[in-house]
């Protein structure tokens, strides 16, 4: 779609050229009209001077050249006359030579008549009465030089008008850019809003745009409140449900139930089912809350250290956790979702690692890549697809409900990413996540 600036430039250019066309045509027509009237008066004066001779006999013969203007005696000079007395033989100027010009009605003849040597003549005709005789006098002037100058004038106005139109477009473009500068700042603020660097739009806007920005800030505030209430409700629900479940699991561990192994095993399976349902519904609710707030974006520098500290407390000194690669200042994904993904994967890596688990972050212009490596036994290629299914566990001796990788895959899939399992250069398993940047987002390196 053509930009607003180009539309305005094109509109002004077309309007300017149209105005210059009308101006050039109007100017030429007006100048032509004034010139013809002026020259017509001169031709009338020439006619009146010609018949102001002492006697009619002087007109019946060729007039004395010395009594005429020099241009009337020079062949095809562009100044001509013809006089008929009582409709008889015409007396012509020597400049006409053998060319005939006809008589017309009184006054300036409309249009231009053909003349000798491809000339175009401006003709004036008049009828006079003198001494009982009728004199039909026609005077003519070559109008070709005037036509040529009018054509030159038309093209000059066109050239000057085209230059002025181009200048006007440049001036308008400069004015538009100055007028749209607030929109450039607004665009940068929207990008910062998307990247989590601000909560509201603060750039002063022109009166025409200010109501839109005010309403947008109002809607952003409402969305922020709704998202916060939703997240608080999700967190409260999770705590409310998980506490009774923890109590039930503790009760199942009591010795009184050891003599009822079938009932104990059945209850434990039901608890596992409840765990899966809770995790699934809470995760679905969190994913459905929409765009995360600006303050809830994941920031590796501040969010990763607490996660690593927690993992070190869980797994002790046996496993060393480290982070390598890029450290973007902020990432355009929800902090809780990214921490849940990394927490699950790093926790799994810590369970199986011999001595080391490593997180590597790398960014490109298209995506963010997260790689979690461990130096444990790894997973055979034929079983890697099975562990992504919810509830599937390859080793029942390791604590857990088999939900981790399934939840990770759901979160990653929600954001259009991919989760793959491969061999690690450390000797164990590598879990690789690729997340494409959201629309209008860029990598922060």
Buried (B, 14 or more C-beta within 10 A) or exposed (E): EEEEEEEBBEEBBEEBBEEBBEBBEEBBEEBBEEBBEEBBEBBBEBBEBBBEBEEBEEBEEEBEEEEBBEBBBEEBBBBBBBBBBEEEEBBBBBBBEEBEBEBBEEEBBEEBBEBBEEBBBBBBBBEBEEEEEEBBBBBBBBBBEBBEEBEEBBEEBBEEBBEBBEEBBEEBBEEBEEEBEBBEBBEEBBBBBBBBBBBBBEBEBEEEBEEEBEEBBEEBEEBBEEBBEBBEEBEEBBEEBBEEEEEBBEEBEEEEBEEEEEEBEEBBEEBBEBBBEBBBBBBEBBBEBEEBBBEBBBBBEEBBEEBBEBBBEEBEEEBBBEBEBBBBBBBBBBBBBBBBBBBBBBBBBBBBBBEBBBBBBBBEEEBBBBBBBBBBEBBEEEEBEEBBEBEBBEEEEEEBBBBBBBBBBBBBEBBEBBBEBBEBEBBBBBBBBBBEBBEEBBBBE
